[in-house]
Amino acid sequence: MSDRYTTLAIEAAHQAGKLLRENFRHGHNFELKSGFRDLVTEFDRRAEEIIVSLIRKNFPDHSILTEEGSVRPTHTAPYQWIIDPIDGTTNFAHGFPFFAISIALYSRDDALVGVVYNPIHDELFVGEAGHGAYLNGQPIRVSQTETLHESLVMTGFPYDERLIPQHLAWWERFARKTQTLRRLGSSALALAYLAAGRADGYWELDLKPWDMAAAVLIVREAGGRVTDLRGDRLNLYGGEVLATNGRIHDAMIALLQGERE
């Protein structure tokens, strides 16, 4: 992992992570964005400033897309960084230690580097295109679980209330067909856990590109499969993702599309 882009992403994640770790559980004022479930804290903005400053200093010609919108993308730039300073802000605000810093670098539509860092557990997940996926420097691979009945599957709930009935219907289907279901409250962290073999499948709706930009590369480099909910090519801006160890992918598509085993 000697690539200069990867080195910068890791350094940015560690610096932002230090800020979040030092201010975790201190109680935070937050603002609402799109609704009462969609929060932002001062530390989202401060962590973002740390990351953006490092990128601007080292790669001033690169485009940057951030969740908090402090930097707008430049569509003519050959490289684009996609950043979520706290994926799982609600968890952070409540003192629930499952959130992550997500930093990705893309060249057009191709992911080059993905970094997902949970500063509370000090777990750094890294993916480099063509060079594998790592957790704290050690190679990781997706699980070998073969069937839904043996699987731990994860998901998240959408902010858009119009999507909740569909999601609850899916939840019931998977609750009946899988060994167990989990919701972490951070899509980036859930995908990273999948890459490390801690879960076997993950689906979610109503996502933004910064929620998954880094983690989908980590999953692929760990040997997993990532598509949309129909099994087609993932569109980072399409708002949905299905990721698995590859072995249960078709079975998950069948449930998501309403087919019964």
N, C-alpha and C positions, 0 to 999 in steps of 0.2 A: 504494500500500500504506500508506494513512494510518490505517486503522481502528485504534482503540485496543487491540482484542484482538490484532490482528496485531502491532502494535508491542510489546506485552508479550511475546508468544510469541517474537519475534525476540530481544528483550533477554534473556529467560530462557535461550534456546538459546546465545547468545553468552557469557553468564556461566558457564553450566555447561560450555560448550566450552572456555573458558579453563582451568578446573580440569583437564579431561581432557587437554588439549594439554600442559599443564605437567607432568603426571604420566605421560604416555605413555612407554613403553619403560623405565620405572624398575624394573620387576619388581613384581609385586603378589601379595599373599596373597589367596586366594579361598576361598569356601565353596561347597559343593554344595547345590543346592535339590532338584529332583525326581530327579536322577540325576547320574552322573559327567560328562555332557555339558552339564548345566544349571548354569552358574556365576553367582556374584554376588561382586563385589569391594566394598571400602570406598568406591570411587569411584562405584559405582552409587548408593549411599545418599547420599553427599555431593552428587552432582550433583542427585539428586532433591530434597534439602533446599533447594538453591538455587532450583530451579524452583518448588517448592511455596510457599516463603516469599514469592516475588514475587507469585504468584497470590493468596495469602491477604491480602497487604498491599493489593492493588489491587481484588480482587473477593472479599471475605470471604463473600459469600452463594453463591458458586459451588461446585458439587460437584467433587471431584477423584478420579480413579481412576488409581492408579499401579501399575507392575509390581511394585515391591518391597513394596507393601501397607502403606506407612506412613500412607496416608490412604485411608479407605473412602468410597465414593460416597454421596451423599445423594440418594435417588431423587426427592425432591420439588423439588429445585432446578431452575430453568429452564435452566441452563447447566451443562455438565459438561466439565471438562478431562481428557484422557486422555494419560498421560505414560509414556514409556519413557526413562529417563535415559541408558541405553546400550543401544541395539539392536545387538547384536553383541558382547556382553560377552566371549565366548571370543576373538574377534579382538583386542579391547582387551588382554586378559590376556596374550596371546601376542605382542603387539607388531606385529600385522598391521593395517595402517592403514585398514581398511574397517569402520567402525562409525558410528553416528549417534545424535544426540539427537532424539527424536520427541515433538512437542507438538501436540495437536489440541484444538480446542474444538467441542463439539457442542451443539445446541439440540434436545433430544429425540433424534430419529433423524437429524437433518440436520447434516452437517458444515459448519461456518462458516469455520474456519481450520485449515490444516495447515502445520506447519513441520518440516522434516527437515534437520539440520545435521551435516555431517562436519567436525569441528574440525581434523583433520589436513590435509585438503586445502582447508580454508576454503571449502567449498561449502555455500551456504544455499539450500535449495529451499523455496519458499513457494507455497501455494495458498490463494486466497480465493474463497468461493462466489460465482459470478457475475462474478468479476473476473480470472480467468486464473491462470496458473502462471508462476513466475519462478525463475531461478537467478541468484543474486547480483544481483538487480534487473533482469535481462534476461528478456523473455518466452521461454518454451520451449513446444515442441510435440512430440507423439509422432512417430514415424517414419512414412514412407510405404511401408514394405515391404509387398508384396502377397502373398507366398507363404511357406510354411514353409521351403521349400528355400533361400530367401534370408535366413532369419531367424536372429538371435541370441536365444536363449530362455534365461531364467534360472529357477532354482528354489532350494529349500532342502530340507534333510533333517529329518524330524520327530524330536523327542526320544523319542516313544513308539515303542519297538522293534517293536510289533505292526504299525505302519504301514509299516515299512521295505520288506518284500517288494513291496507294491503300488507304493511310490514307485520302487523299482529297476526294476520292470516299465515304469513310465511313462518313466523315464530312458532305457531302451533304445529305446522307441518313438520318443521325440523325438531321440535320438542318430542314428537312422536317417533321420529325416524333415527335420531342420533343418540349417542350415549349421553351427551350433555351439551348445553348451550351456555355461552358466556357473553357479557358485554363489558368491555373495559372502559369505554368512554373516551378512547383515543384511537382513531383509525390507524394512524401511523404506527402506534405501538402494537396494536392488534396484528397488523400485517408483519411487523418485525418478529413478533412471537411465532407467527405461522412459519416464517422463514427459519426460525431456530428449532422447529419441530415441536413446539409447545402446544400447538393447535394444528388441526388438519384442514380446516376450511374457514372462509370468511366471506360474507357478503354485506353490502351496504348501499343505500340510496342517499341522494341529496348531499353528495360530497362536492367539495371544491378541489381544484387541482393541487393546491398546497397540502391538502389532507393526505394525499396518497403518492405524490410525485416521487419522493425519495424511497418510500417503502416498497413500491411495486418493483423497482429495480432490485432491491435486496431479495425479495421473494424469487424473482426470476433467476438471479445469480445463485440462489440456494437450491435451485432445481425445481421450483414450483411453477405453476401455470396461472396466468392472470388474463382475464377477459372481461367483457361486460356480462350482464346477467343472462344473455342469450348464447354466450359462448363465442361471440364475435370479437374482433380486435378491440382492445381497450382504447377508448377515447378519453384522454386525461381530463377533458373539459365536458365529458358527457354525464357526469354526476353519479355514476354507479360503478361498482367493481365487484367481481367475483374472483377470489384467489384461493387456490387449494394446493395440496401436495401433488396434484396431477392425477392421483389415483381415484379420488372421489369427485372429480370435477363434473363429469357427465351426470352422475347421480344428483349432484346439487342443482345442475341446470334443469334436470327433469322436475325436481320439486319446485323450483322457482317458476317454471313455466306451467305448473299446474298438473303435470302428469303424476300418476300414482304408480308406485312400485307394485 
